[in-house]
Amino acid sequence: MRDVVVIGGGLSGLAAAYELEKRGVSYTLIEVKRRLGGSIASTRLNGFMLDSGAMLHTIQDVSFFTAYLNALDLKDALFTQESNVGFLEGTGALIDALARKITAPVMYRMAVSTLGQTDSDTFLICMENGMVLDTRALIVAAPARYAERMFQTLTPEISYRLLGYRYDEIARVSLGYPTAELHQIPSEPPPDYPITFIEKTAQSGRVPADTTLIQVGVRYDSGVGPSRDLVGEVAALFGWPLSPLAEKVAAWADADPLMWHDPTHPTTMMAIQHLLPQGVALAGSDYVPTTHPPTLDDRIQLGREAAEKVMAWLARGN
């Protein structure tokens, strides 16, 4: 029997797996997608590094984050822009570095149906394809909308509290232009259009010389999906050229929880933490007991803390 199963290969899940790896704990990582990283993915197109998730990041604990990147051989991976940082090769470089540290089995394209427990020392993970895994401890790093279903058998009260978890639907539109063709880039979103943020960078290594990369967040109707011509709509709205040098539209349904803005969210998350069976930990942005979005280093710490929690459980008899 393996010591730990980690469900979810996003940033927090990978951070948890890396912590287990460093401590020599046997584990298996389960990821429903074809790749690791969740909403974080980066692609270079026509010289522009385009991110599916956030392009720039606020870091809460700079000393921790710097040391963490150094351990991943990412010492020179960052650039600084005002009070934020970005990755020269996109935030996907962080995911790639963590993935290189993983030596345990990774089960891709595997969806977890339910979780169970046979006794105080054995948990069961039931897959949608009928496969069943057993483990001594469990880290759930999947989005809340999926965790709600997983906990229905193991801890129904947790499922009930996650039942109303809601997400904002925001597409991230990236556009690369010659800087000379951009006569105006607003610093704030216009009030009469569903724009949630506007970011830009002209960082060397991130974009070609004399060009600027813009990332715009656009809210969309989840029942319809992002507009097929979202690039053209955004460009027309701001008076930018309709044919950028590089473009990308990325929409990740679980990337932006609305619950971060709900004043009852911290209380709900603390209650869920107390309901977790011994040997089970939650990791990920969805479960932060605050009313503001977690920073990139926060998300790493969440994974590390989950790993520490289950390792303490495993060591209880030693």
URFENPE-V885577 format. One record per residue. RES is the residue in one letter. PHI is phi in whole degrees, -180 to 180 (* if undefined). BURIAL is # if it has 24 or more other C-alpha atoms within 12 Angstrom, else .. Layout:
[[RES:PHI:BURIAL] [RES:PHI:BURIAL]]
//
This chain:
[[M:*:.] [R:-73:#] [D:-76:#] [V:-140:#] [V:-115:#] [V:-105:#] [I:-102:#] [G:115:#] [G:-106:#] [G:-77:#] [L:-60:#] [S:-66:#] [G:-64:#] [L:-67:#] [A:-63:#] [A:-65:#] [A:-62:#] [Y:-63:#] [E:-65:#] [L:-63:#] [E:-59:#] [K:-64:.] [R:-96:.] [G:72:.] [V:-89:#] [S:-75:#] [Y:-154:#] [T:-130:#] [L:-108:#] [I:-112:#] [E:-135:#] [V:-75:#] [K:-88:.] [R:-83:.] [R:-143:#] [L:-93:#] [G:116:#] [G:61:#] [S:-75:#] [I:-91:#] [A:-156:#] [S:-133:#] [T:-139:#] [R:-95:#] [L:-136:.] [N:52:.] [G:90:#] [F:-96:#] [M:-93:#] [L:-107:#] [D:-104:#] [S:-78:#] [G:-102:#] [A:-63:#] [M:-91:#] [L:-122:#] [H:-134:#] [T:-90:.] [I:-113:#] [Q:-80:.] [D:-115:.] [V:-65:.] [S:-64:.] [F:-63:.] [F:-63:#] [T:-63:.] [A:-64:.] [Y:-65:#] [L:-65:#] [N:-59:.] [A:-66:.] [L:-96:#] [D:62:.] [L:-117:#] [K:-56:.] [D:-106:.] [A:-84:#] [L:-101:#] [F:-129:#] [T:-108:.] [Q:-136:.] [E:55:.] [S:-96:.] [N:-115:.] [V:-128:#] [G:-141:#] [F:-101:#] [L:-59:#] [E:-103:#] [G:82:#] [T:-65:#] [G:-59:#] [A:-63:#] [L:-67:#] [I:-63:#] [D:-62:#] [A:-66:#] [L:-66:#] [A:-61:#] [R:-67:.] [K:-84:.] [I:-83:#] [T:-111:.] [A:-77:#] [P:-61:.] [V:-117:#] [M:-100:#] [Y:-85:.] [R:55:.] [M:-121:#] [A:-101:#] [V:-84:#] [S:-91:#] [T:-143:#] [L:-115:#] [G:-142:#] [Q:-147:#] [T:-91:.] [D:-158:.] [S:-67:.] [D:-114:#] [T:-140:#] [F:-109:#] [L:-117:#] [I:-116:#] [C:-99:#] [M:-88:#] [E:-66:.] [N:-88:.] [G:97:.] [M:-68:.] [V:-128:.] [L:-111:#] [D:-116:#] [T:-158:#] [R:-84:#] [A:-149:#] [L:-147:#] [I:-119:#] [V:-100:#] [A:-117:#] [A:-90:#] [P:-57:#] [A:-60:#] [R:-65:#] [Y:-93:#] [A:-63:#] [E:-55:#] [R:-72:#] [M:-62:#] [F:-86:#] [Q:-58:.] [T:-91:.] [L:-68:#] [T:-144:#] [P:-56:.] [E:-65:.] [I:-66:#] [S:-59:#] [Y:-62:#] [R:-73:#] [L:-92:#] [L:-59:.] [G:-95:.] [Y:-66:#] [R:-126:#] [Y:-125:#] [D:-77:#] [E:-112:#] [I:-125:#] [A:-93:#] [R:-102:#] [V:-104:#] [S:-107:#] [L:-137:#] [G:-109:#] [Y:-137:#] [P:-61:#] [T:-58:#] [A:-64:.] [E:-90:.] [L:-103:#] [H:-84:.] [Q:-155:.] [I:-128:#] [P:-61:.] [S:-87:.] [E:-128:.] [P:-64:.] [P:-67:.] [P:-73:.] [D:-104:.] [Y:-146:.] [P:-75:#] [I:-95:#] [T:-99:#] [F:-163:#] [I:-137:#] [E:-129:#] [K:-147:#] [T:-153:#] [A:-124:#] [Q:-63:#] [S:-60:.] [G:94:#] [R:-93:#] [V:-138:#] [P:-65:#] [A:-59:.] [D:63:.] [T:-130:#] [T:-134:#] [L:-105:#] [I:-117:#] [Q:-123:#] [V:-122:#] [G:-93:#] [V:-124:#] [R:-76:#] [Y:-136:#] [D:-80:.] [S:-63:.] [G:-76:.] [V:-110:.] [G:91:.] [P:-62:#] [S:-59:.] [R:-67:.] [D:-119:.] [L:-65:#] [V:-61:#] [G:-64:.] [E:-66:#] [V:-67:#] [A:-61:#] [A:-66:.] [L:-60:.] [F:-100:#] [G:75:.] [W:-92:#] [P:-57:#] [L:-79:.] [S:-124:.] [P:-68:#] [L:-69:#] [A:-149:#] [E:-149:#] [K:-159:#] [V:-118:#] [A:-125:#] [A:-130:#] [W:-120:#] [A:-63:#] [D:-108:#] [A:-82:#] [D:-132:#] [P:-63:#] [L:-72:#] [M:-66:#] [W:-60:#] [H:-101:.] [D:-93:.] [P:-63:.] [T:-88:.] [H:-59:#] [P:-58:.] [T:-64:.] [T:-63:#] [M:-68:#] [M:-65:.] [A:-64:.] [I:-63:#] [Q:-58:#] [H:-73:.] [L:-85:.] [L:-63:#] [P:-63:#] [Q:-59:#] [G:95:#] [V:-121:#] [A:-132:#] [L:-104:#] [A:-143:#] [G:135:#] [S:-59:#] [D:-63:#] [Y:-107:#] [V:-72:#] [P:-83:#] [T:-136:#] [T:-112:.] [H:-143:.] [P:-61:#] [P:-71:#] [T:-81:#] [L:-61:#] [D:-70:#] [D:-58:#] [R:-66:#] [I:-66:#] [Q:-62:#] [L:-60:#] [G:-67:#] [R:-63:#] [E:-65:#] [A:-63:#] [A:-64:#] [E:-62:#] [K:-63:#] [V:-74:#] [M:-67:#] [A:-63:.] [W:-65:#] [L:-65:#] [A:-89:.] [R:-62:.] [G:-92:.] [N:-81:.]]
//
